[in-house]
Amino acid sequence: MIAVLASCVGLVVPLVLKAIVDGPVADHDPGGVWLGALGLLLLGITEAVLFGFRRWLVARPLAGVEAELRRDLFGRLQRLPTSFHARWASGQLLSRATTDLMMLRMFLAFPLTFLLVNGVTIGVGVVILVIQDWGLGLLLLVPVAPLVPLCTYFERRYSTAARQAQDQIGDVTTLVEESVLGIRVVKGFGRHRSQARVFRARAKELRATELRKAHLLAWIWGVITTLPELAIVTALVLGTIRVADGDLSAGTLVAFLSTALALRWPVESIGFLLAMCQEAAAAAERYFEVMDERPEEDVPAPAAEARAEVRAGARGAADGLRFHGVGFRFPDAAPDAPPLLDGVDLHVRPGETVALVGATGCGKTTLTHLVPRLYELSEGRITLDGEDITAMPRERLRSLVAVAFEEPTLFSASIAENVLMGAGPDAGTKDLARALDVAQAGFVKDLPHAESTEVGEQGLSLSGGQRQRLALARAVVGSPPFLVLDDPLSALDVATEAAVEAALRRVLEGTTALVVAHRPSTVQLADRVALLSDGRITAVGTHHQLLRENAEYAWLMSGAERALEGQT
């Protein structure tokens, strides 16, 4: 409203000029001219103050809108399933949370406001022109006919280019992020030149798209500028002739041309305002592509509710962890592709540790991901002490099940914050010390600030074995009733592994645990061993029993032993 008022104040200036020309100038009255000039000065100051006030007024709420959108996006990313993050490049998500939301804020601050302001200004200005002289006023409306289809054509072309450019920005961001996180691999293999070539190629594609956008914008801006200018020149010639003939006063012509020139900026700005609108539309489309993704839901499906009711009497009874005919295929797998897991049946008794063994790629890690519902199983069911996990709120499920992955992930925070992430809000220094002791993470005391040391992004300042021990400490710090470990000792040397196993064995005595194992030493932590083969559990027994009775298991363990001997 304030911007509209300021713009309309600017349209009063030509009317004051008309009064000055037809009054004091025609009457040779210097005093009246100075008075008119003072009026023009006051109008200019008023217009400037109104525009400045508008800018100050909208800055704070728009920054708040951007912050809210960013917070909503981050919250949605936390709630989206693992399968979503497996499909999307992190750089694409990062560009949506930064560049795209910045474009939306700029759209709300400038184009959206000025499309309204300039539209009202043009409308009021046209009315003033027609009132002053309807013939010349209608002449200035002639360019509208060709401008409408031309702007429509430009809008369609620019929209495609804007979306392509923003997608390419996401690709460039992804490449930069991957190169920074994988800098040791890049340097270790001397691949900095090849990475630079890939970056240059993607940057070149982005540059070409941006130049195409600039070409389109220059084309439409040239057209929007040229056609009204031709109309103004024509009006100037015809108006001058009419003044000479006495059909039009000089003041009216001055006011008419001043009003027309005052409308130049609102008309010429249409080109880049439309461009910014298309960029904002592409940014909004990319933003809502993420927001429209279906998040993880805690409401159980009807079938799960029915099963939960059937087993309601069994809830709370110590039954351990059970897999009942569990099947799984990835959501993006081909329809005719065989399932990764098919009819998995396994019972981990209360307080028991079961080692899960199988060939590489047989689905061991995927099976462990099903327990905390990082992936949703395709068929069958999984129960914790008789309760179907699909009938449990995720927050409760994940408070019962702690996990440690083969590839440990640490955050840009202190060691204490990283470890205590696996505990409840009441956890303290004693719990932290116990967890670090179990994981044999005594190296923490030698760091510059001990547990308060910042580990940096991805924990790259630590070795692989150190990161794995901190991830293990995070899994056990909360003394969870159920523990799922995916080859948690793979990055440890033999001596450290033995010390961790001794401490971990005490923790496992009071926990129901499923441990993915590749080494015989890790297998011996378990009470029983389950062999996963061809998507099914094909054998269950003790380590020594399976060595004697199952050829596939004996072959897997003999290979692991040879590999372990080779490392030592």
Sequence and secondary structure as in RCSB ss.txt:
>XXXX:A:sequence
MIAVLASCVGLVVPLVLKAIVDGPVADHDPGGVWLGALGLLLLGITEAVLFGFRRWLVARPLAGVEAELRRDLFG
RLQRLPTSFHARWASGQLLSRATTDLMMLRMFLAFPLTFLLVNGVTIGVGVVILVIQDWGLGLLLLVPVAPLVPL
CTYFERRYSTAARQAQDQIGDVTTLVEESVLGIRVVKGFGRHRSQARVFRARAKELRATELRKAHLLAWIWGVIT
TLPELAIVTALVLGTIRVADGDLSAGTLVAFLSTALALRWPVESIGFLLAMCQEAAAAAERYFEVMDERPEEDVP
APAAEARAEVRAGARGAADGLRFHGVGFRFPDAAPDAPPLLDGVDLHVRPGETVALVGATGCGKTTLTHLVPRLY
ELSEGRITLDGEDITAMPRERLRSLVAVAFEEPTLFSASIAENVLMGAGPDAGTKDLARALDVAQAGFVKDLPHA
ESTEVGEQGLSLSGGQRQRLALARAVVGSPPFLVLDDPLSALDVATEAAVEAALRRVLEGTTALVVAHRPSTVQL
ADRVALLSDGRITAVGTHHQLLRENAEYAWLMSGAERALEGQT
>XXXX:A:secstr
 HHHHHHHHHHHHHHHHHHHIIIIITTT HHHHHHHHHHHHHHHHHHHHHHHHHHHHHHHHHHHHHHHHHHHHHH
HHHHS HHHHHHS HHHHHHIIIIIHHHHHHHHHTHHHHHHHHHHHHHHHHHHHHHH HHHHHHHTTTHHHHHHH
HHHHHHHHHHHHHHHHHHHHHHHHHHHHHHHTHHHHHHTT HHHHHHHHHHHHHHHHHHHHHHHHHHHHHHHHHH
HHHHHHHHHHHHHHHHHHHHTSS HHHHHHHHHHHHHTHHHHHTHHHHHHHHHHHHHHHHHHHHHHTS     S 
 HHHHHHHHHTGGGTTS   EEEEEEEE  TTS TTS  SEEEEEEEE TT EEEEEE TTSSHHHHHHHTTTSS
  SEEEEEETTEEGGGS HHHHHHHEEEE SS    SSBHHHHHHTTS TT  HHHHHHHHHHTT GGGGGSTTG
GG B  GGGTTS HHHHHHHHHHHHHTT  SEEEEESTTTTS HHHHHHHHHHHHHHHTTSEEEEE  SHHHHTT
SSEEEEEETTEEEEEE HHHHHHH HHHHHHHHHHHHHHHHH 
